[in-house]
């Protein structure tokens, strides 16, 4: 981990906050959107959210076997994770631009990151760095 990052704090903080990935139905997703969100009333948006969540959950589940993947499988997995991350970024940015993100959700997210000594930029950079290292390790493994 990067200098100053306390993994125990991350683990403790993560246990006190709900995560999108632990939610099982649409009604529970309202936590990240402002109450009365018009965008979330759209069947198309609801379907997009459901599909994105289902695919993300499937990838997370698949990732539990990451160590057993061959090098090309590891790279393919990381490619799929990157695509889902980009789709989440786009999805959430749309809600942010419409002013429909729940301020409590934003505050909880910032509080969580502050508890572990990170900004959102540092968190995103850490994720990118870790995925890049994983990709490099898979490429080295392929050369053996």
Rosetta blueprint (number, residue, H / E / L):
1 X L
2 X L
3 X L
4 X L
5 X L
6 X L
7 X H
8 X H
9 X H
10 X H
11 X H
12 X H
13 X H
14 X H
15 X H
16 X L
17 X L
18 X L
19 X L
20 X H
21 X H
22 X H
23 X L
24 X L
25 X L
26 X H
27 X H
28 X H
29 X H
30 X H
31 X H
32 X H
33 X E
34 X L
35 X L
36 X L
37 X L
38 X L
39 X H
40 X H
41 X H
42 X L
43 X H
44 X H
45 X H
46 X H
47 X H
48 X H
49 X H
50 X H
51 X H
52 X H
53 X H
54 X H
55 X H
56 X H
57 X H
58 X H
59 X H
60 X H
61 X H
62 X H
63 X H
64 X L
65 X L
66 X H
67 X H
68 X H
69 X L
70 X L
71 X H
72 X H
73 X H
74 X H
75 X H
76 X H
77 X H
78 X H
79 X H
80 X H
81 X H
82 X H
83 X H
84 X H
85 X H
86 X H
87 X H
88 X H
89 X H
90 X H
91 X H
92 X H
93 X H
94 X H
95 X H
96 X H
97 X H
98 X L
99 X L
100 X L
101 X E
102 X L
103 X H
104 X H
105 X H
106 X H
107 X H
108 X H
109 X H
110 X H
111 X H
112 X H
113 X H
114 X H
115 X H
116 X L
117 X L
118 X L
119 X L
120 X H
121 X H
122 X H
123 X H
124 X H
125 X H
126 X H
127 X H
128 X H
129 X H
130 X H
131 X H
132 X H
133 X H
134 X H
135 X H
136 X H
137 X H
138 X H
139 X H
140 X H
141 X H
142 X H
143 X H
144 X L
